[in-house]
């Protein structure tokens, strides 16, 4: 029964079965009732047959009922941010304590009462004897989100919530208070025939042969040839294999820092064979006592993440349902499916870079609330998540609570990546939650979707300044629950592609910053690298801020330039104190052993000023060779140490507009490079 999850509610009138093998299985839609055991038995048989990939409610009534349920949850909640406590306020607290000691009845503020109820049951409030007691007697729960410094207050009914809201708006202790709101997944794009850009069978065969022929030595994942968005002849892709080669050479056997990526979505199937090795594990809970909150964080058995769509929040662990929808699992695979495990696909981030944290806040139907999303952020920040992938949203005014949470994340070095949406609209002036946050915060990125031909998808939202970058989003093959793989389309798919790239950049940046002796890379620098290193295309001009699409090696080049600029500005190196071997380790990417790759002795001192100049825009190969000595097999154009050297054209990469040049990775003969020329040509 590992092929799907069935969830029956009184709201659901019909079910939709998504089949793994349509040629052998037919679409079945059943009317259901909770007492129809024959139907349940039929579902069990279908799941066991291997035909069914997922079972979901298919009618509009079920979806509307689910939205109503989420709306009712939101109607009883408030999100509160308190002002910092002042010395005068602390003195007032001491006076209140004195009144209590002498037998007087102090009037406690709403702040004191509500913060005192954090994690407590409402019965505690019924004994209070002050003017605010009538309000707080109807408090169900107060959940404190420590990392984002907010309280979520749930009342017994909407009327009591309105009463408390009015009181808090008049309270000088409150920075802001607002009502919770409903958010949801964007509907996945249906690949209509007139909008598809699927290659013809002959072209598809050529694509598969192309990727398998040139990169099979790098990955043995059997479906890699179907992942057009990673690498394809037309180059409307992210050039992931080039980045993997470069990353491997840069590390040269050393360990890479692991970066936690939070999939803020419908959950993640942690048992999927292509994801289980990429999952983050909470070791305190993994090796703790089942059914017990071993790490005392308020969530029981949160081994792989947390389910915020229910209350009390529930941990995701063996025996629980990781993803009852499939959307979150699909996103996780795009970012981080394991490489070289002879299973399925390859994620954009190398396996030694990323760990996925399941942050489920959307229910089976894809609905959730702002408070649950922020609670997911809070949990992720408390566990060290650096990147939050958000493939959800809706139109509306941005809640202050989301602004507050993203800003708190910025202070903790976190990056928030968000889908632009699938409405086919210009969102320049129409606020969208949470996509419009990128207009206000340097640690927020909004992503549009491109098709196989590199053009923006007609269903993707766009904006000249409100959307930062585009990434592949059409017919993206990835993981779904039940050890299977399907193609989905949407900006939801483009978003984790950027998240996976950001994870690689964070890890790369941490290593490079350490070699340069500068402070760690910041989310602002990651965002700048993603946009400055993107591939400029005329089709995207005016559609996204960068006018460009995601390019992984380009982003690595841009980040290196950003960090070397910062290193030079902060440290002002003494050229005489550096040898090429040290500079190679610090200022270059390690690809092909750098100076040694180009045939030069790396032990000779070099002209640092010339080297740094080259790093700021000229060929990296020239930069490296400017510091070398003449090998027996090469002739120097000048006889002076540090002079220019004649470099064979085949070892130089071509420049892409808007990004630093890089040495090309070792490329198999005949491999088509950017610009149309082939490897080995002049």
N, C-alpha and C positions, 0 to 999 in steps of 0.2 A: 504493500500500500504506500509505496514511496513515490508515486508519480504525481500526486496532487493532494490538496487539502480541501475538504468539503466543510463548509460552514453553513448551517441552516438557521434561519431566523424567521420569525413570524412575518417579517417584512418581505421576504423573498418569495415570489410566486413561481418563478421559473429559474432554471439553471442553464448556463451555457457551458458546453464541454469543448475545450480546445484540444485537438487531437495531434499526436505526434506523427502519425502516419495516415494522412488524409486519404490516400489511395486505398487503404484497407479498412478504415473506420469512417462511419458517417456521423454527421452532426446530429445530436439528439437534444431536444428541448422537452423537458417534462414539466407538467404542473405538479407542484408538490404540496404536501401538508406534513406537519410534524408527526402525524400518526401513520403515515404511509411507509410502513416497514418494508414493503415489497420494493418501493423505489430506493430506499436506502440500501437494500441488498443488491439491487441492480448497480448502484453507484460503486459499491465495494468491488463488484465483479469487474466493472469497467476499469477502475483504477488498477486492479491487479493485472489486467490484460496487457498493459503497456501501451494502450492506444491513447489514453487521455493524458494531456499535459497539465491541464488545470480545469477547475470547475468554478464558475463565477456566476453571480446573478446577472441575467441578461436584459431584464425589462426595466423600463424607466421608473416604474413604481418602486421597485426595490432600491434603485439608486436614490430616489427622492426620499424614501423612508430612512435610508442610511444618513443622508444629509440632515434630515430633521433630527435624528438622534444626536448627531454631532452638534447641531445648533442648540439643542436643549442642554447639552453639557456646557457649552460656551455661555449660555444665558445665566448660569448660576455662578460664574467665576469673575473675579477681578484680579488684575495684575497691578502690584503696588511697588513703587520704588520710593524709599525713604531718604530724606535729606541727611547728610552727615550730622552726627551728633555734635553739639557745641558744648563748651565748658559750662555755659549757663544752664543748658539742659541737664547736664550731669549734676549740677548743684540742685536743680529742682527735684531730681530723683532722690537725692540725699534727704531733702526736706520731706518728701513723701514717706520715706522710710522712717523718719523721726516721728511723723504723725501716726504712723501705724504702731510704732513702739509705745506711744503714750495712750493708745486706745482710741484715737480719732479715726474717722473713716476718710482716707484720702480719695480724691477723685482721680482715677487713673486715666491717662490719655489712651486714645485708640491705638496709638503706636505700641504702648506698653502692653495693652491687652492682646492685640493681634500677634505681636512678636512673642509674647508669652505662651501663645497657643500653638506655636510651631511644633508640628509633630504630635500634638495632643488631641484628644477627643473633645467634642463640644461640651460634654458633661462638665468639664472644668469651668466653663463660662457660666453655667447656671447658678453657681454659688456666689458670683460677683455681686457686690452691693454698691453700685454706682450708676450714674445716669446712662452710661453706655451699655449696661448689662443687657437691656432688651434687644439691642442690635446683635451683640456677639453671642447671645444664646442661640441664634440661628446660624452660627458658623459651623459648617460641617467639618472643615479641615483647613489648616494653614500649612502650605508647603513652602519651605524656604529654599530658594535656589541660590546657593552660597556663591558660586563662581560669577554669576551675573548680578548678584546682590539684589534680588527681587523676591517678593512674596506672592504666591498664588493663593487667593482666598476663595474657597468654595462655600457658597451659602446653601441653605436648605431649599430655597425657592427664589424665583426671579424678583418677587416683591421685596424680600429682605435684602437682596443684592442691591436693588435700586436705593433703598434706604441707606445702606452702608456707603454706597457710591457718593450719594449727596453729602454725607457727613465727611467723608475723606476729602472731597473737593474743597471743603472749607477748612481743612486741617493744615496748619502751617508746617507740620512735620513731613508732609507728603511732597516729594519731588514731582511725581506724576502718578495718576491712577487711571486705569482704563479697563473697559470691558474686554473679555476674551472674544475671539472671532473664529469663524470656520474657514479652513483652507482645504485644498484637495489636490489630487493629481490632475494634471492635464490629461484629457482622453488621449490614448495612443492614436497616432495617425493611421488611418486606414489607407493602405497603399493602392489607391485607385489607379486603374489601368492608364488613364490619360496623364497621370502625374508620375508614373514610375520611370526611373532611368536605369532599370535593370539591363545589363548588357545582353546582347543576343547570345544564343548558346555558343557560337564559335568564339565570340569575344570572351565569354565567361570561361571557356576552356583555356583560352590563351592566358587570361588573368591567373587562373589556378596554376597553370604550368609555369608562369613567370615567377610567382611568389615561391612556389615549391622549388624551382630550379636554383634560385639565387639565395634563398634564406633558409633552406632546409637544414643546413649545417648549424644554424643558430637555434632553431626551435624544432621539436619533433611533435608538436601538437597537431593532430590529424585534421582539424578544421581551420588551421591557420590560412590555408589557401582561399577560404571563404571570407576572410576578414579584409575586405577591400579597403577599409578605412585606415588600416595600418600601412599598407604598401600596395601600389598598383602602377601599371605602366603610364597612365595618364597623369600621375603625380597629384591627383586631387585627394591626397591622403596626408597623414601626419608624419611620415618618414620615421616610423617607430624603429625599424631594424637598424637604421643608421645610428639612432640615439643609443640603442642597446649596445652596439659595437663600441661606440665611443665611451659609454659608461663602464663597460667591462675593462677597457684599456686604461681608463682613468683610475679605476680602483687598483688594478694590477695585483689582485689577490687580497687586498686589504678589506677589512670589514666596512660595511656601509651602515650609517645610522638608519634605524627603522623609523618610518614616519607613519603615524596613525591617521587613517582617513575614516571619518564618520559618514556612513551612508544614512542620511536623515530621510527616511522613506517608509516603506511597508515592511521592513525587516530584511534579513538575509538568510538564505538557506545555508547554515553553517556546515551542513553535512555534505554539500555538493562536492564531488571529487575534484573539481577545478577551483574550489574556494577554501576547502577545509585547511589547507596549509597556509593560506593567506590570512586566516582569521586571527584577530587579536584574542588573547586569552587572559582573563583575570585570574592570576594564579592563586590568589587567596581563596577564591570561590572554587576554582578547578580542583584544588587539593584539599578543600575544606569539607565541612559536613553538609550533605544535601539537606535542603529545607531550612538552612540556617544562614543568617546574614553574617558571614565570616569576616568581611572587611568593615562591617558596621557603617555602611554607606546608605542604609535605608532600603536597599533592594536585595532580595533573597536570590541567590544562585544566578547572579549576572556574570556568567562565564564568558559569553561572546558579545554581550551588550545588554540592552534593556528594551522593554516594551512599555512605552509611555502612553499607548492608546487605551490602557486599562488602568484602573486605580483600585488598590494601591499598585504602584509601578511593579512590574514583574520582570524578573531576570530571564535572559535567553540562554538556555543550557540544554544539554542532552535530555531528551524526553519532552522538550517544549517545541512549539511550532515557531520556526525561525522567520518564515515569510508565508503568510496565507493568501498572498496576492500574486506575486512573481515579479512585480515591478522593481522592488529594491534589490532582489537577487540579480536581475538583469543589469542594473546599474553597477553593482559590485563587480561583476565579471568584466565589464568594459574597463574598469579602472585597474583591476588587480588579479584577474584569473592567472593561475600559476603557469609559468613557462616550463617547457621541457619535461612534462610529466606524462607524456603520451596520452593526454586527455584533452579532448575538445579544442579550446581556443587559448590564446595568449592575451593577457591584459596589457594595457599600455605601460604600467609601471613594472619594472623588473621585480621578481619575487623576493629578492633580498632587500627591497626598499620599503614596501608598503605592508601594513597590517590593517585589515578592515574591522571597524567597530560597528556592530549593528545597532542603529539608533532608530528603532521603530516608533513612530508616533501616528502613522496613518493606519486605519483599520482595514478590514478585509475589502471594503468597498472603496478605499482610497480617500476617506475623509478623516480629518483631524482638526485640531485647534491650534491657534497661535501659542497658547500656554503650553501645550504639549510639545510643540516644536522647540520652544525656548527651554523647556525642561530637558529636552534631548541635547541642546547645546550645552547646558549646564553640566550634564552628566559627562559629555565628551570632554569638556574643558577640565573637569576634575580628574580625568584619566589620561590627560596629555594629548588629546586629539589636536592635530595641527590644521587639518583640512576638513571642512564640512561640505559634502556634496548634497545640494538641495534641488531635486527634480520635482518640484511641486509649486503651487502658487495659485493666485487668482487676482482679479482686478479689484482695486480699492485703495483707500488711503493707508499709508504705511503706519502701523502701530508704533507708538513711542517705545513700547516694550521691546520690539524687534530692533529698533535703532540702538537702544540701550545694550541689548545683548551682544550685538555685533561690535559695538565699541568696546565692551568688556573683553570680547574675544581678541580684538586688535591689541589691547594692552597685554594679552597673554600670548601673542605671536600666532594667532589663528587666522586662517584665510577661509572666507565663505564664498562658495561657487554656486551660482543659481541659474536655473533655466529661464530663458526669456519667455517661453510659452509657445503654444501651438495655435494661435488664433490668426496668423497671417497678417498681423496688424503692426503699424508703426506705434511703438509705445513711448515715443519721445515725450509726449505730454500727457499720456494716460498712465497714472501710477499703477504699478503692478507689484503685488506682494509675493515674494520678497525681492524680486528682480531689481526694483528701482533703488534698492539700497546702494548699488554700485555708484550712483550719482553722488552719494554723500560720504562714502567711506573708502579709503584707499586699500582696505583689506577685503573688499567685496568685488566679485567679478560676475558679470552677466553674460550668458552664452547663447548665441543663435545657432541654427543648424544648417549645414550644407548638404548637398546631394552628391551623387557619384561624379557628376561633371564639374564639381567645384563651385557651382552657383548656390546662392542661398535658397533653401527650400521654400516653395510658395506658401506652405503652412506655418513657417517659422515667423515669430515676431522679430522685429528689427528696430533699430533706432541709431541715428548717427552719433549720439553721445551717450544714450542710456544703455546701450548694449556694447560690451567691450570687445568681444572676439567671437568668431564663428568656429565651429568644429563639426566633423561628420556626424550626421544624425539620421540618415535615411537607410532603412533596411540594415540595421546593425545587428550582427549575430552575437549573441551572448548567452550567459547561463540563466536557467530558470529552475525552480524547485523540481526535484525528481531526477537529478543527474542528467538533465537534458538541456537543449540549446534551441533557441528560436530567434527570429529576426523581429525587432520592434523598430519603429520610427518615431522621432520626436526630439524636441530640444532636451527632453529627459535623458536621451542617449548621448547627446553632445556634451552635457554637463559632466558626467563622470570621466569622459575622455580628457577634459581639462583638469579634473581633480587628480587623475592618475599621473598626468604630466607634472602637476604642481608637487605631487609627492616625490617624484624623481628629482625635481629642481630643489626641493628642500633638502633632501639627502645629499645631493651633489653640492649644494651651497654650503652645507655644514662642513663637509670635508674640505672644500676649497677655502672657506673662511679660516679654518684651522691652519691650513698650510700658509695662508697669507698673513696670519697673525692678527686678524681683525675680528670684531664682534660678530656674533651669529647673524645669518641672513634674516631679513625681516619679511613679513607678508607683503609689505609695500614693494619690496624689491622683487619678490616672486611675481607679483602682478605686472610690474614693469617689464620683467623678462618675458613673460608670456605674450604681452602685446607687442613689445619691440622686436621679439624674435619670430613673430608670426609671418606667414607667407603672404605678401601683398598680391592681391588680384583685382583687376578692374571690376569684376562682377560684384565685389563686396564693398566698393567705394560708396559711401553714403548709407550703407546698410548696417555697418558696425563701426564703432569708434576707431578701431585700428585699421579698418579697411582691409583686413587680412584674416586668414584662417590659421588655426593652430598648426605649429610645426615644432616637433619635439626637439630635434637637434638645434634648430634655430633659437629656441628658448634657452637651451644650455649655453649657446654662444653668447647670447645677450646677458645672461646672468654672470658669466665669467667676466665680460666687459664691465658690468656694474660693480662687481666686487674688486676687480683690479684697479678700477678708478678710485674706489674708496680706499683701498690699501695704499695707493700712491699718495692720496690726499692726507691720509691719517699718519702714515709712517715715513714718507719721503725717503725711500731706501738709499743707502750708500752703495753706489755701483761697485766700488772696489771690494766690498765685503761679501759679494755674491759671486759664486761660480755658476756656470751654466747648469750644473747638476741640480743646484738648489733652485735656480730660477725655473728650470724645467718642471720641478716638482710643484713649485708654487704658482707659476704664472701660466702654465700650459696645461693641456688636458690629458697628457699622458698617452694620447693615441699613437700607436705605432712606435712607442718608445721615444717619440719626439726627436731630439737632436740625433740620437743614434739611428732613428728610423731614416733620417735624411743623410746619414753617412758621415756625421761630423763628431769629433771628439768633444764630449760634454764637460771635460775637466778643465778647459781653458777659460780664463776670465773673459768677460765680454763687455761690449759697450751697452750698458744698461739703458742709457737714454734712447739709443736706437731701438733697442728691444721694446721698451715701453711705448715708443711712438708707433711701432708696428702693431702692437697689441690694440692700439686705439683705432685701427681701421685698415691697416695693410695686411698682406697675407701672413697668416700665422706660420706658414712654412718659412717665409723669409725672416720672420721674427726669430724663429728658432735658429736658423742658419746664420743669422747675423752675428751670433756669438761663438761660432765654431772655428775650428782650424781645418786646414785643407787635408782631406783624406787622400790617399794615394790615387784613388780612382776618379777624383774630381779636380777640376781646375777652378781656381778662384779668379774672378774678374779683376780684383785688385789684390795687391800683395800685402795689404795691411790687415792686422788683426781687427776683426769687427767690421771689415768691409763687406760689400754686397757680394752675393754668390749666385751663380747661375743655377737655378733649380728647374729640374724637368717639369714640364707643364702637367704631366699626369699625376703628380703628387699634390698639386694645388687644387683646392676646391674653388668653385665659383661663388661669387658674392650674390646673396639675395638681398633685394632692396630692403633696407630697414634693419639689417642685422650684421653682426661682425662676421668676417670671413673665418673659415675653419679649414683645417686639413680634412680632406675627405677620408672616410673610413676605407679600409681595404675593400675594394669592390671587385667582384668576379668579372672576368673579361666579358665585354658585351653589355654590361649593366648600363641601362640608360640613366644618365644623370640629369639634374635640373638644367633646363635650357635646351635639351634635346641631344647633346653630344653623348657619345659613349665613352666608357672608361678606356683609357689608353690612347684616346685621340688627342690631338693638339688643340 
